[in-house]
Amino acid sequence: MKNNNVLLGILGGVAVGAALGILFAPAKGSETRKKIADKGNDLKDNFKDSLSKLTDKISKSVEGFKDEAQDLIAEAEQKIKEEKTNLENLKDINKSVL
């Protein structure tokens, strides 16, 4: 989460800096508008790339959690099976003693 805030802060700073640089540069209005549009498209593309990377990272984390959960479930099922066997053995021992 902290990395996302830093990334958004950097992207915001770049956007503001680029916009101010373009607005204060001496150029025709049409050139300035084109530069602003180009910078906007660049920022949009950078944002899409960052979002895609974040989505991939989250997907990998979720898959890792799923795998761990499945392993824990399998381990718990095995322990339950062992304990059932132990319980049956104890029942058999008690029957033979009584």
Secondary structure as GFF3:
##gff-version 3
##sequence-region A 1 98
A	DSSP	alpha_helix	2	24	.	.	.	ID=ss1
A	DSSP	alpha_helix	29	97	.	.	.	ID=ss2
###
